[in-house]
Amino acid sequence: METEDAELQLALQCAPLITGLKVSNLLSIKTSSCREVLEIIKESCITAFPLGMAGERITLLLYQKERLTQFFMEEPSAKLLQQFGYGNASLNEILKSFRRRYQEYLAQKRSFPHEMGLLLGYPPEDVEGFITYEGRDFLYAGEWKVYHNPEWKKLLFQKFDYARENLVQLLSCGMHMDEIIDVCNGMAPRRMVNYKMCVNA
């Protein structure tokens, strides 16, 4: 598989989302691969929201709508969103406002929008810790900088790595990403194809 293969990039960048370990992930791909990604996820529980383009690449926020909405409604997340100026905005309103802030940040017209951590499903206590300590004095660094409960989050990061390894292995065995997404979310695959079973030598 080529490294810019859309299915492989989904496995490498979004395995935690696909396997249900996270509510969202960022995906940075070539603009020429965007249509293929949208085709893969179009009948799944995963939604794509474009955040911006740079050169020949596009950054998408991939997320599970119901789970991300629920995450934002939980008190710690809702409190932080209020502090970030989102009030009682809907998920769609939050995404649109964040995209504008993010693009202003990329254009060096404003400071980094820390609410990105919440959009990526990071624990609110770690988002708050990152802001309070300005990214310093963290207890552990993995997918994000950890300020609370590092031992549990180390295990979670290990699960993320394991998910990536497993999805890449399934692709190498001949499964397609749309099938993998369906199976991971307890759905019947949208199409059935024959593929070689993975067997350890």
BELRADA-V530040 format. One record per pair of residues at least 24 apart in sequence whose C-alpha atoms are under 7 Angstrom apart, sorted by sequence separation. I is the first residue (numbers start at 1). J is the second residue. D is the distance in whole Angstrom. If there is no record, write none. Layout:
# BELRADA-V530040
I;J;D + I;J;D
This chain:
# BELRADA-V530040
173;197;6 + 31;56;6 + 173;198;6 + 30;56;6 + 31;57;5 + 6;33;6 + 30;57;4 + 31;58;5 + 29;57;5 + 30;58;6 + 28;57;7 + 29;58;6 + 6;36;7 + 28;58;6 + 29;59;7 + 6;37;6 + 28;59;4 + 84;115;7 + 27;59;6 + 28;60;6 + 26;59;7 + 27;60;5 + 26;60;6 + 27;61;6 + 26;61;5 + 27;62;7 + 25;61;6 + 26;62;6 + 24;61;7 + 25;62;5 + 24;62;5 + 25;63;7 + 24;63;4 + 23;63;6 + 24;64;7 + 23;64;6 + 23;67;6 + 23;68;6 + 77;124;6 + 51;99;5 + 76;124;6 + 52;103;7 + 25;120;6 + 24;120;5 + 24;121;6 + 23;121;6 + 22;121;6 + 40;177;7 + 41;178;7 + 40;178;5 + 44;182;7 + 16;160;5 + 19;163;7 + 15;160;7 + 16;163;6 + 15;163;6 + 15;164;5 + 12;164;6 + 15;167;7 + 11;164;6 + 11;167;6 + 11;168;6 + 8;168;7 + 18;181;6 + 19;184;5 + 18;184;7 + 7;177;6
